[in-house]
Each structure stands twice: as C-alpha cells, then as structure tokens.
Amino acid sequence: MAKILIPTPLRQYVEKKDSVEIGGATVGEALGTLTSEYQDLRRHLYTDEGKLRSFVNVYVNDEDIRYLSKESTPLKEGDTISIVPSIAGGLNGS
C-alpha cells in the first residue's frame, strides 16, 4: 500500500481526507484506484483523454515522476505519493 497525500483544494472530493491508503504496483495504478473510488476527483486530475493534467504534479517520496518513469513509476510498500496542483499567479506591481 502507498499513502497518497491529498492537497487541501481536492479534499472535498475524497470525503475531506488529507491522505488515502491505496494499493497499486505503479503510480498510474494507484491513481487509477483512487479516482475509481472517488470519481469526482478524476476530472481534477485527468483530461477527458485520460492523461494527467499538465498542472498536476505528482511526486513519489519527494521525487517528481516526470523525471522517473512517469505513471509507470513502480511503487513499493510504504511509498508516499504527493499530488501537487500548480498554482498560477504572482506578485502584482513592485
């Protein structure tokens, strides 16, 4: 089982939980199980074509999966997956 950390803006779609324990051999399997259990979450993480949205960053134990094997990144018991939506914006003026 891996622990998936749910960011505050997405907790409303997972019964207000801050983390969920999910099984899966890869990041893709774990996220697939998560979005099957919490279907309202799916549209916030994936496009209609089933690809992770470009503004959703996923980390396994603080390693960005884009620099590993993306959704094929293997998981082992006790791994932590972090979902980090990018935040747009910045400082105005100055």
C-alpha positions in Angstrom: 0.0 0.0 0.0 1.1 3.5 -0.8 -0.1 6.6 1.0 -1.5 9.3 -1.3 -1.4 12.8 0.2 -4.4 14.9 -0.9 -3.9 18.7 -1.2 -6.4 20.9 0.6 -8.3 22.1 -2.6 -9.0 18.5 -3.6 -10.0 17.1 -0.2 -13.7 17.9 -0.8 -13.7 15.1 -3.4 -12.2 12.5 -1.0 -14.5 12.8 2.0 -12.3 15.6 3.4 -9.4 13.2 4.0 -5.8 14.5 3.9 -4.5 11.1 2.8 -5.7 7.8 1.4 -4.0 4.4 1.6 -4.2 2.8 -1.9 -2.7 -0.4 -3.4 -1.0 -0.5 -6.8 2.2 -1.6 -8.4 2.7 1.7 -10.2 1.8 5.4 -9.7 -0.7 5.0 -12.5 -2.4 2.1 -10.9 -2.6 3.8 -7.6 -4.1 7.0 -9.1 -6.5 4.9 -11.1 -7.7 3.1 -8.0 -8.0 6.5 -6.2 -10.1 8.0 -9.0 -12.3 4.9 -9.2 -13.1 5.1 -5.5 -13.5 8.9 -5.6 -14.9 9.6 -9.1 -15.5 13.3 -8.6 -11.7 13.6 -8.2 -10.9 12.2 -11.6 -11.8 15.3 -13.6 -9.5 17.4 -11.5 -6.5 15.1 -12.1 -7.1 13.8 -15.7 -8.1 15.2 -19.0 -11.0 13.7 -21.0 -8.4 11.7 -22.9 -7.2 10.1 -19.7 -3.9 12.0 -19.4 -2.7 13.6 -16.2 -3.5 17.3 -16.4 -0.4 19.4 -17.1 -0.8 21.5 -14.0 -1.0 18.4 -11.7 2.5 17.4 -10.4 2.9 14.0 -8.8 5.8 13.0 -6.6 6.8 9.7 -5.1 8.8 10.2 -1.9 9.7 13.7 -3.0 10.8 12.6 -6.5 8.9 14.2 -9.4 7.5 11.3 -11.5 8.2 13.3 -14.7 11.9 12.6 -14.1 11.3 8.9 -13.1 9.1 6.6 -15.2 6.0 9.0 -15.1 2.8 7.0 -14.4 4.8 3.7 -14.8 7.0 4.6 -11.8 6.9 1.5 -9.6 5.7 1.6 -6.0 6.8 -0.3 -3.0 5.2 -0.8 0.4 5.2 2.4 2.4 5.8 4.9 -0.5 4.2 8.3 -0.3 2.6 9.9 -3.4 2.0 13.6 -3.2 -0.4 15.3 -5.6 0.6 19.0 -6.0 -1.5 21.2 -8.3 0.4 24.1 -9.7 -0.7 27.5 -8.5 -0.8 30.3 -11.1 -0.2 33.8 -10.2 2.4 36.0 -8.7 3.0 39.5 -7.3 1.5 42.5 -8.9 3.4 45.7 -9.1 6.7 46.3 -7.4 
